[in-house]
Amino acid sequence: MRALASKATVRKARAKAELEFRSEEVDANWRDWTKRLDELSQFDLSKLERHVPPHWRAGVRYAHALIAAYGAAALIEMELPNKFEAFLRECAGMVAARTYAAKLQPYDALPLAKIDYAVANFHQLVRTAVADESARLGLEAWRQYNQRLDEETGEPAALTSIADAKSPAHGTAPSDPELLARDREARLQSFLTANNTPIAAVSDAALVHKPDMQRWRHGELSEDSVMSQRIESVLAGKTPLKIDAEKRAPAA
């Protein structure tokens, strides 16, 4: 997680989450919930779900934003889907624990014997909140993994009839790998210059790994590849870049 924390998308998500949480914190009087929270016997989750304190709700939203950002960043870096899913589970636990300790525990003012119950139940609330996002990211990780295996074994990802076949969205491209690589590199560099952005921003927006981005640049990914289509969608302006606020010099 430490390596991913420096990613622009993660830093942006954290900054936005901090702003939203702190704004709500300033406007609210969360200390009024101390007594009612302590009355929840052993923090029974079935009771807690019906009476979630407002600061816990804000904490869940904060944790959700961070976990989603870490997950999207890790999806690009991790090629093995089972490793990625293990990371998501670990990430949810760490973010939930840190969020509770730093942002919620001061308002709960609980006796030491009950803090573990609070952390465990807050973690469960966070896991429930991010379940859909985790499932979506996990599906995407397995989809990308299957796509790479299809390309390694020479098996098509999906059978497409001639009648349903469509030409690439960016127009006619050379079929020879060397010519294809030149065409792609020229369009890529033109896009980077026009948007004053690095190649990493394109791969981030397209949700492709760095090695796959290089394979696309070298003409090794076919036009029918899902990853090629994602990259082309970014270059065509159909998929927006994730980095808007930070403009960096394009990388060669």
Secondary structure, 3 states (H helix, E strand, C coil): CCCHHHCHHHHHHHHHHHHHHHHHHHHCCHHHHHHHHHHCHHHCHHHHCCCCCHHHHHHHHHHHHHHHHHHHHHHHHCCCHHHHHHHHHHHHHHHHHHHHHHHHHHHHCCCHHHHHHHHHHHHHHHHHHCHHHHHHHHHHHHHHHHHHHHHHHCCCCCCCCHHHCCCCCCCCCCCCHHHHHHHHHHHHHHHHHHHCCCHHHHHHHHCCCHHHHHHHHCCCCCCCCHHHHHHHHHHCCCCCCCCCCCCCCCCC
